[in-house]
């Protein structure tokens, strides 16, 4: 069969499927990870499906059930609630990042006080135009353990946060769908710790943050999981893995700095990736062991 349409799984296609049957379009709908795919038998039917769904999306086609209730694409609110129910931790991570984004508003103007100062990996003080950092030993001895994770909620600009959260949504919800919220939480924590520790080990004290280390952790987890559990793949295209790994490699060359795109926390990216590879290996091996036991 031919894949005619691939759309998010939170869109209700029941009435659309009935409409296609009435239009004589033989089809079936399957869930493929976080998407649902409409399969048909011919190129003509594929064009019909695309045409009908285009009309449905634009409002030119309105479908009703037997009691007159309308259903096309779900409303924004309904889809949001559906995603909260289906991917609660992914949605919570997005929400927390968005709510905490304003803490960096004054950083470009030199305001490093307030909540921002409590979220960095290391405690610091500003004297004149210089920043003096504590060290990781001090953070642990003073029991400021939250600092080991909170840097992932710091984003320095709109491009920074939008880029990261798009990947959190794209990859995080797949992990949560396949393995559950508890596994996604574990991957997030391990990747964040790996990102922060390796960045500190490679570059020393400094101001850094963002979910990019965690995103690379999600990537590493998914890559290893797919190799170990090929029957339950995350559904990421191979091109995404290639793009992100090339991005990581180029980051270490300093090319992005030379292009004026800002300094990347390459250690955080690598540390997050290694953390994700670790969780992916453990989760994948446990899944294979459970299957052998059953």
N, C-alpha and C positions, 0 to 999 in steps of 0.2 A: 504494500500500500504506500501511498504518497502522503507525506506530511504537508498538509495544506495551511495549517495555522498553529502557532505556538503562542500562548498567552498566559498571564499569571493565573495560578490555581485558585486565587480568591475571587475570581469572576464566575458567576453562576451561568453555566451554559445549558441548563436543562431545557428551557424554552427554545433556545436557539437550536438545540438538537432536534426537538420536535418539529420546528419549522423546516429544518433541512430534510427531515423525513417526508414531510408533506410536499416539499419541492422536488422530491425524487432523487435526492442526493444520498447515496449509500455511504455511510461513514461510521466511524467509531471514535470515541474520545478516551484517551488514556492520560494518566498522571505520570509525568516524568520529572521527578524531583519537585522543584518549586513551580513547575509549569504544567499546563495541560495541553495536549496536542490533539488536533483534529486530523484524523487520517481518512483519506478517500482513495478511490480506485483509478481515477483518470485525471489528466491535465485539465479537461473541461470542467470537471467537478471542483478542482482546486480553484479555478478562476471564479466559479460560482460562490464558493465558500468565502473567498476574499471579498467579493462584491457584496454579498449579503452582510458579512460582518462589518464592512465599512459603512454600510447603511445603518446598521444597528448602532455602531459607535457614534455616528453623527446625529442620530435621532430621527433619521428619515424612515427607519423601520422600527415600529413599536410592536412588541409581542405581548399577548395577554394569555393568561391561563383560562381554564374553563369557567372560573368565577369572576373573571374580568380583572384580576390583579395583573399589573404590568411588571415585566421583568426584562431588563436588558443588561447593560453593564451595571454593576452594583454602584451605589452612590459612594462618594468619597468617604463619608462617615461610616457607612456599612463596611466598606473595604478596610478602613483603618481598624475598626473593631474586630473584623475577621482576622487581620494580621496580628493584632494584640493577642487574640486567643490562640493563634497557631504558632506564633514566634514571640512569646512573651519576653524572653531575655534579650533577643535581638532588638526588639522595639524599645526595651528599657535602656539598653546601651545607647541607642540613638537619641532617646529623650534626654538622658543625663548629659551627654556631650553637648547637645544643643542648649540646654539650660545653663551649663557651665561655661559656654563659649564667651560670654561677656566678661569673664574675669581677666581676660588678656587685653581688653580694650585700651587700657592706659599704658601698656608695656612699651609701645612705640614712642610714647611721650616721656618715658623714663619712670613711670609709676609702677614700681615692683612691690607695692605693699598689698595689704588686704588678703583676700582669699588666695590670690595667686601665690603669695609667699608661703602659704600653707600647703600648696599642692605640688611644689617642685620636689625632686628627689632629695636634694640637699638643702638644709637650712642655710640662709645667707644673710648678710648685712650689707648695706650700701653706705659707703663713706666717701663723700665727694662724688667723683665720677667713676669710682671703682667698686667692684662687687667682690666681697670676700666670702668664700664658701666654707662650710664645715666639711666633714668627711663622712663616709658611709658608716664608719665605726661609731661616730657620735650619734648618728640617727638611730642606730640599733640600740646603743646603750641608753639613750633617752626615751626609748620605746615609742618612737614616732613611726610606727610600722605602716601607717596609712600612706606614707610618702613612697613606699615601694611600689604602689599601684597608681596613685593619683596622677602621675605625669601623663598617663594615657588620656586623661580628660582635658589636657591643655592643648589648645590649637591657636596658632599664630596667623590668623587671617582666614578669609572666606574660602580661598582656593584650598588651603590646607584642610579645613574641616569637611568641605564638600567632597573632596577627593577621597578622604579616608572613610567617611560615613557611607558613601556609595558602595565601597568595597565591603564594609561591615555588613551592609544590607545584602549584598550579592552573595557573599560567601558565608557569613554568619548564620543566616536563616537556613542554608542548606545543611550545615552541621547540626543545627537545632532540630531540623525536620528528620534527619536520618538517625541521629544519636541521642537527641533529647537535650533539654535545657541544662541538665547537670554536667554533661560532657562539654557543652559550649562554655559554661562557666569555668570549668577546669582549663580548657584550652586558653581562654581569655586571661586567666590568672597566671598560668605558666608562661605564656607568651609575653605578657606584660613584665613579669619578673625577669625573664631572659633578656628582653629588650633593654630594660633599665640597667641591669647589672653589666651587660656587655658594653653598652654605650659608655658607662662610667669607667669600665676597665680599659677601654680603648682610647677614650678622649679625655678622661679626667672630669673634674668639676665643670659644670656649665649649665646653662638653661636650655632644656630640650623638653619636648613633649609631643603628644599626638597619638592617635590610634594606629599609626602606620606599622609599628612593631607588632601589634596585635594582628593587624591584617596579614602581615607576612606569616604570623603564626597560624592563622586560619588557612593560609595557602599551603604551608608545609604540612599541616594536619591532613588536609584534604588530599594532597598529592600522595602521601604515604598510605592513607586509608584506601584510596582507590586502587593502589597496587596490591594491598593485602586483602581487600574485600571487593573484588571486581564485580560481584553480583549486586552490590548496593552502592554504586558510585554516587559521588556528590553531584555529578552532572555538569561540572565545569568544563568548558572547552579547553583543549590542549593549548590553544593560542593564548589563553589567559595565563597559564603557568609560564609559558615562554616569555610573554611580555613582562611579567612581574620579576622573573629571574634575571632577564636582561636589564631591567630597570635597576635591580639591586647591584648587578655587576658594574654598570655604568656609574652608579653612585660612588663606588670606591675609586673611580678614576679621577674624580674631581671635576668632571665635565659640566655638571649642573652648576657648580659654583662659578666656573669660568663664563657660563652663559648668563649669569646674573639671576639665576632662578632660586637663589638662596642656598644656605648650607644644609645638607641632609644629615640626619642622624643615622649614618650608615651602620654603626655598631648596633643601634636599636633594631634596625631592619634585620640584620643578620641574627641577632640574639632572639628576636621574635620567631624568625624562621626555624631556628634550631629548637626552640621550645615547642613549636607546633609539630615538628618532625618527631620529637619525643612523644608527645601525646598521641599523635597519629599512629606511631608504632605500637604503643601500649594498647590503645583502643582497638586497633586492627587485629593484633594478636589475641586479645581477649575475645573478640568477636569470632575469630576462626576457632579458638579453643571451644567456645560455647557450641558452635555448630558441630564440631567433632563429637562432643559429649552427647548431643541430641541425635 
